Amino acid sequence: MIKLSNREIWGYACGNLSQNMIYLMVSIYLLYFYTDILRIPAAVASVLFLVMRIFDALNDPLMGYLADHTNTRWGKFRPYILFGSIPLIIITVLLFTVPPFGETGKIVWAYVTYLLYGIIFTVVLIPYFALPASMTQNPDERSRISSANVILSTISALIVSAAVTPLVSLFDSEQIGFPIVTFGFGIMAIIGFYICFRSSKERVTQKIDGTLRFRDVFPLIAKNGPLIIVSLGYIFYSIMYTIRMAAVAYYTKYYMNNEDLTTVLLVLAVLGSLVGTVFAVPLQKKYGKRNAYIIGAAIGAISCFGMYFVSGENTIAVFILAVISQMGMAFPLVITWSMAPDTVDYSEWKTGIRAEGTMFGSFSFVQKLASAIAGSLSAAILAATGYVPNGVQTSQALNGISSMMSTIPAICCVLCIICIYFYRLDSVKMEKILTDLSNRKSTSGSN
């Protein structure tokens, strides 16, 4: 099998740096922007996140289907990355813009901009994450791609975590600062997407004819047991990640009584993720993908649960547990994106149909569904516990904020372990699958 060059692997990963900068801006700051700057009630924001993200998730299988049936001189997936990046940045800036409307007008604005953001992000994201399955079938090369992806993703998280709050504070108000800072990150993202487009190459292809109709997509997915298992694990990982990221700004501002610690906590967490990423690849080679995943999720569960018993005034303990938990939770993220392309090969082996876009569209569907649940749950917890924007919080509200950083993520890590325990595509199984696929193509080519 072809060994990918470092240029191609890291060039492809630049796309993840780009998409993650945009994703993190939305995941970390949008709920805060809605409640404290746009001044939308938390309960309204809860419904918005749930409705819009479910609608967004429903688009993913359709986008995967469209990508699989795309045929251009640039390939099936790369054109969407190139031509979708600029519209994505424009709508993201509008997402963080306060219009000159009353409360009702602002709510409508939030719904419309978030709807458009979700659609355009899907157009770019599904082809991007489907691309590695067509770059190589080598499981080790896919692990290299996944590792590079997470490393650059972590670097983008470091940039967003360290830079957003200080940069926004340079302006007269957060209302002015957020759209300008978002635009700056957007320019960086466009460059990264272009590097990804130029560097990557689609090698593993199978032309899909009219026999694969859209109504066949869901039965095809239903036959892919490993994909379903990985997707279930990713649901709980995404819930954990989304809730935790949404809680950081509230946790430092109200639970730790020092909003200046937001950047510090985020940077330390990102550094923990970076360390975890470095260890994830050698551990999955030594113990296998499933076992390494379980080890990391267990570390995350124990350390997250421990945070619940730590006072916000105990800054050092909070920082230590945040770093350890992020180290552990980096394992499932790295390994998930290494497992996902393997499920494409499994599907082709079992059904004879290779549909990367369809598989990753379904994968993204469950991730966004989880994000919808988590985003809505985060806002609902704030509303249910009596959170008051920019005010003194009750003990009930503080307990809710603390749970979003500790017990809820811990429970999600345990559920990840339960799901992934049933994953059976180990190295021996994958070697057999790839050998069989190679033999089939050789036989087909000789006839």
KEDO-419200 format. One line per 2 residues: number of its first residue (from 1); their letters; for each residue x, y, z of C-alpha. Coordinates in pm, whole numbers, padded with zeros to 5 digits. Example, Ala and Ser with C-alpha at 12.3 -4.5 7.8 and 13.67 -1.06 7.14 Angstrom:
! KEDO-419200
1 = as = 01230:-00450:00780  01367:-00106:00714
//
This chain:
! KEDO-419200
1 = mi = 00000:00000:00000  00113:00356:-00072
3 = kl = 00285:00539:00213  00158:00895:00231
5 = sn = 00407:01180:00236  00428:01407:00539
7 = re = 00331:01693:00309  00002:01528:00219
9 = iw = -00080:01418:00574  -00008:01754:00733
11 = gy = -00157:01942:00438  -00480:01750:00483
13 = ac = -00469:01816:00859  -00457:02191:00791
15 = gn = -00822:02154:00699  -00893:02024:01048
17 = ls = -00709:02318:01199  -00941:02542:00997
19 = qn = -01270:02369:01067  -01186:02330:01436
21 = mi = -01117:02701:01479  -01465:02771:01348
23 = yl = -01622:02486:01542  -01457:02593:01870
25 = mv = -01561:02955:01829  -01919:02832:01810
27 = si = -01888:02557:02074  -01710:02766:02338
29 = yl = -01849:03113:02287  -02183:03107:02105
31 = ly = -02402:03019:02406  -02225:03289:02610
33 = fy = -02265:03531:02316  -02637:03455:02296
35 = td = -02712:03491:02669  -02476:03771:02772
37 = il = -02424:03982:02455  -02717:03922:02220
39 = ri = -02924:03890:02543  -03141:03600:02432
41 = pa = -03304:03420:02729  -03128:03094:02815
43 = av = -03451:02896:02769  -03491:03037:02416
45 = as = -03129:02952:02337  -03193:02598:02460
47 = vl = -03479:02547:02215  -03282:02713:01933
49 = fl = -02985:02478:01975  -03207:02171:01990
51 = vm = -03424:02254:01687  -03154:02392:01460
53 = ri = -02895:02123:01535  -03144:01842:01477
55 = fd = -03236:01999:01144  -02866:02038:01066
57 = al = -02800:01674:01154  -03074:01556:00917
59 = nd = -02885:01717:00628  -02571:01508:00682
61 = pl = -02678:01178:00520  -02807:01378:00221
63 = mg = -02477:01564:00192  -02284:01237:00214
65 = yl = -02504:01091:-00061  -02446:01398:-00283
67 = ad = -02070:01383:-00227  -02058:01015:-00319
69 = ht = -02234:01097:-00648  -02009:01395:-00728
71 = nt = -01762:01350:-01011  -01526:01636:-01100
73 = rw = -01168:01674:-01216  -01080:01751:-00852
75 = gk = -01247:01436:-00722  -01561:01376:-00516
77 = fr = -01478:01554:-00192  -01211:01819:-00246
79 = py = -01427:02069:-00443  -01662:02115:-00148
81 = il = -01368:02201:00078  -01240:02462:-00167
83 = fg = -01563:02633:-00269  -01748:02605:00061
85 = si = -01486:02771:00281  -01556:03138:00200
87 = pl = -01937:03118:00250  -01870:02934:00576
89 = ii = -01656:03218:00710  -01907:03485:00605
91 = it = -02196:03318:00787  -01983:03251:01097
93 = vl = -01904:03623:01126  -02276:03700:01097
95 = lf = -02340:03442:01369  -02140:03661:01611
97 = tv = -02292:03988:01496  -02553:04180:01699
99 = pp = -02820:04323:01464  -03000:04651:01547
101 = fg = -03327:04474:01631  -03543:04422:01936
103 = et = -03555:04093:02126  -03787:03921:01879
105 = gk = -03580:04035:01581  -03261:03914:01750
107 = iv = -03415:03572:01811  -03516:03547:01443
109 = wa = -03164:03659:01345  -03013:03388:01565
111 = yv = -03234:03120:01410  -03164:03223:01050
113 = ty = -02787:03267:01087  -02749:02945:01284
115 = ll = -02954:02755:01025  -02734:02884:00740
117 = yg = -02418:02818:00939  -02523:02457:00997
119 = ii = -02601:02396:00628  -02277:02546:00496
121 = ft = -02064:02380:00765  -02216:02046:00660
123 = vv = -02124:02110:00295  -01758:02150:00395
125 = li = -01731:01909:00688  -01880:01587:00544
127 = py = -01650:01578:00238  -01353:01676:00454
129 = fa = -01391:01386:00696  -01480:01142:00416
131 = lp = -01158:01227:00232  -00908:01010:00433
133 = as = -01095:00691:00339  -01021:00771:-00025
135 = mt = -00661:00878:00041  -00544:00537:00168
137 = qn = -00664:00199:00290  -00359:00144:00510
139 = pd = -00473:00139:00877  -00134:00268:00995
141 = er = -00146:00559:00750  -00497:00637:00868
143 = sr = -00366:00646:01224  -00099:00893:01109
145 = is = -00367:01107:00946  -00582:01092:01260
147 = sa = -00287:01184:01480  -00190:01480:01260
149 = nv = -00554:01584:01252  -00582:01589:01629
151 = il = -00246:01762:01677  -00342:02050:01448
153 = st = -00690:02046:01595  -00531:02085:01936
155 = is = -00313:02369:01812  -00623:02543:01675
157 = al = -00788:02491:02013  -00484:02645:02177
159 = iv = -00506:02946:01946  -00878:02996:02006
161 = sa = -00850:02935:02380  -00555:03169:02430
163 = av = -00645:03444:02186  -01021:03505:02173
165 = tp = -01081:03661:02515  -00769:03887:02508
167 = lv = -00837:03995:02150  -01205:04070:02213
169 = sl = -01107:04275:02519  -00900:04506:02297
171 = fd = -01219:04654:02157  -01463:04895:02321
173 = se = -01717:04618:02374  -01763:04245:02322
175 = qi = -02036:04330:02074  -01773:04492:01850
177 = gf = -01489:04255:01933  -01650:03917:01862
179 = pi = -01732:03964:01491  -01393:04122:01419
181 = vt = -01201:03846:01595  -01416:03583:01422
183 = fg = -01333:03740:01086  -00960:03722:01166
185 = fg = -00985:03353:01247  -01191:03309:00932
187 = im = -00910:03437:00710  -00673:03186:00872
189 = ai = -00931:02911:00817  -00968:02987:00446
191 = ig = -00590:02953:00402  -00591:02619:00586
193 = fy = -00877:02483:00373  -00691:02583:00056
195 = ic = -00374:02405:00172  -00585:02096:00243
197 = fr = -00737:02110:-00105  -00397:02145:-00273
199 = ss = -00216:01881:-00067  -00459:01587:-00057
201 = ke = -00528:01330:-00328  -00816:01088:-00377
203 = rv = -00673:00747:-00466  -00919:00485:-00342
205 = tq = -01225:00535:-00556  -01525:00339:-00669
207 = ki = -01770:00498:-00907  -02123:00476:-00770
209 = dg = -02386:00426:-01033  -02758:00485:-01011
211 = tl = -02816:00161:-00823  -02743:00337:-00492
213 = rf = -03047:00553:-00433  -03099:00783:-00137
215 = rd = -03357:00547:00009  -03083:00279:00014
217 = vf = -02858:00490:00238  -03010:00394:00572
219 = pl = -03028:00017:00503  -02661:00038:00399
221 = ia = -02572:00207:00727  -02779:-00043:00925
223 = kn = -02563:-00327:00791  -02246:-00162:00922
225 = gp = -02226:-00274:01285  -01879:-00125:01354
227 = li = -01996:00215:01224  -02298:00205:01453
229 = iv = -02079:00117:01754  -01825:00393:01682
231 = sl = -02108:00639:01619  -02275:00558:01951
233 = gy = -01946:00615:02131  -01902:00941:01945
235 = if = -02249:01054:02049  -02153:01041:02415
237 = ys = -01809:01188:02347  -01969:01481:02161
239 = im = -02220:01541:02440  -01936:01544:02691
241 = yt = -01719:01775:02481  -01996:02020:02386
243 = ir = -02129:02058:02740  -01782:02100:02886
245 = ma = -01671:02358:02632  -01995:02554:02672
247 = av = -01946:02556:03050  -01589:02691:03065
249 = ay = -01674:03061:03044  -01944:03022:03312
251 = yt = -01725:02798:03529  -01438:03046:03556
253 = ky = -01657:03355:03580  -01900:03230:03843
255 = ym = -01770:02907:04002  -01406:03019:04026
257 = nn = -01499:03390:04060  -01229:03494:03813
259 = ed = -01323:03519:03446  -00959:03604:03365
261 = lt = -00886:03234:03428  -01091:03134:03122
263 = tv = -00793:03159:02892  -00562:02986:03140
265 = ll = -00799:02693:03194  -00862:02650:02822
267 = vl = -00491:02663:02737  -00404:02407:03005
269 = av = -00683:02180:02886  -00558:02206:02528
271 = lg = -00203:02126:02637  -00340:01821:02818
273 = sl = -00513:01716:02495  -00189:01759:02304
275 = vg = -00002:01532:02547  -00281:01276:02525
277 = tv = -00266:01286:02146  00106:01213:02148
279 = fa = 00053:00903:02365  -00262:00781:02188
281 = vp = -00092:00658:01870  00179:00437:02031
283 = lq = -00073:00302:02283  -00319:00200:02014
285 = kk = -00037:00023:01829  00059:-00163:02147
287 = yg = -00282:-00245:02290  -00513:-00206:01990
289 = kr = -00756:00074:01908  -01040:-00049:02129
291 = na = -00830:-00103:02442  -00642:00226:02409
293 = yi = -00978:00403:02367  -01107:00245:02689
295 = ig = -00792:00340:02883  -00825:00705:02782
297 = aa = -01200:00724:02852  -01145:00570:03197
299 = ig = -00883:00835:03281  -01128:01102:03166
301 = ai = -01415:00961:03371  -01216:00940:03697
303 = sc = -01061:01287:03670  -01388:01456:03562
305 = fg = -01572:01297:03853  -01300:01420:04086
307 = my = -01356:01781:03975  -01704:01776:04130
309 = fv = -01550:01756:04478  -01303:02040:04423
311 = sg = -01389:02392:04531  -01362:02666:04271
313 = en = -01122:02844:04503  -00876:02552:04480
315 = ti = -00732:02675:04153  -00435:02437:04138
317 = av = -00651:02127:04189  -00896:02244:03921
319 = fi = -00611:02299:03676  -00448:01961:03748
321 = la = -00772:01766:03706  -00861:01961:03392
323 = vi = -00526:01870:03235  -00548:01502:03330
325 = sq = -00907:01470:03210  -00823:01626:02874
327 = mg = -00521:01396:02839  -00745:01094:02882
329 = ma = -01026:01221:02662  -00784:01287:02376
331 = fp = -00750:00909:02330  -01112:00847:02221
333 = lv = -01102:01142:01981  -00781:01032:01806
335 = it = -00887:00669:01790  -01243:00744:01676
337 = ws = -01116:00914:01362  -00882:00621:01302
339 = ma = -01166:00372:01342  -01410:00559:01115
341 = pd = -01229:00496:00782  -01198:00127:00875
343 = tv = -01577:00107:00886  -01586:00225:00522
345 = dy = -01367:-00071:00422  -01586:-00301:00630
347 = se = -01896:-00175:00448  -01736:-00232:00107
349 = wk = -01622:-00579:00217  -01969:-00674:00338
351 = tg = -02192:-00510:00077  -01968:-00448:-00224
353 = ir = -02050:-00075:-00209  -01787:00183:-00118
355 = ae = -01965:00502:-00008  -01733:00719:00201
357 = gt = -01959:01022:00194  -02263:00822:00300
359 = mf = -02075:00657:00589  -01928:00984:00715
361 = gs = -02257:01164:00658  -02421:00922:00900
363 = fs = -02127:00959:01137  -02161:01335:01132
365 = fv = -02538:01300:01173  -02505:01131:01511
367 = qk = -02233:01377:01618  -02457:01674:01539
369 = la = -02754:01504:01701  -02540:01470:02013
371 = sa = -02434:01832:01980  -02801:01933:01955
373 = ia = -02881:01745:02273  -02575:01882:02453
375 = gs = -02622:02242:02342  -02985:02238:02443
377 = ls = -02905:02059:02769  -02638:02316:02857
379 = aa = -02879:02605:02813  -03156:02409:02986
381 = il = -02936:02344:03291  -02861:02715:03318
383 = aa = -03230:02801:03289  -03347:02527:03529
385 = tg = -03094:02616:03799  -03179:02986:03795
387 = yv = -02876:03127:03615  -02877:03508:03596
389 = pn = -02657:03667:03325  -02390:03895:03476
391 = gv = -02540:03853:03823  -02479:03678:04154
393 = qt = -02554:03305:04116  -02739:03087:04366
395 = sq = -02582:02769:04505  -02817:02573:04278
397 = al = -02692:02757:03969  -02330:02709:04074
399 = ng = -02390:02337:04125  -02537:02315:03776
401 = is = -02235:02490:03625  -02001:02261:03820
403 = sm = -02186:01949:03700  -02142:02059:03339
405 = ms = -01765:02046:03394  -01750:01730:03606
407 = ti = -02022:01469:03665  -02199:01494:03330
409 = pa = -01872:01451:03130  -01772:01165:03365
411 = ic = -02097:00979:03294  -02049:01033:02920
413 = cv = -01698:00883:02939  -01838:00572:03108
415 = lc = -02102:00538:02835  -01826:00570:02572
417 = ii = -01646:00276:02733  -01961:00063:02731
419 = ci = -02021:00132:02362  -01670:00077:02234
421 = yf = -01627:-00247:02429  -01826:-00418:02152
423 = yr = -01602:-00289:01867  -01440:-00587:01692
425 = ld = -01240:-00448:01396  -00896:-00528:01535
427 = sv = -00573:-00551:01331  -00627:-00917:01242
429 = km = -00980:-00855:01116  -00874:-00548:00916
431 = ek = -00588:-00736:00753  -00834:-01002:00632
433 = il = -01079:-00737:00506  -00813:-00547:00308
435 = td = -00671:-00870:00164  -01016:-00981:00050
437 = ls = -01087:-00640:-00106  -00755:-00645:-00287
439 = nr = -00821:-00995:-00420  -01166:-00894:-00541
441 = ks = -01028:-00597:-00734  -00751:-00811:-00883
443 = ts = -01007:-01070:-00994  -01236:-00802:-01133
445 = gs = -00950:-00639:-01320  -00847:-00963:-01487
447 = n = -01196:-01039:-01618
//
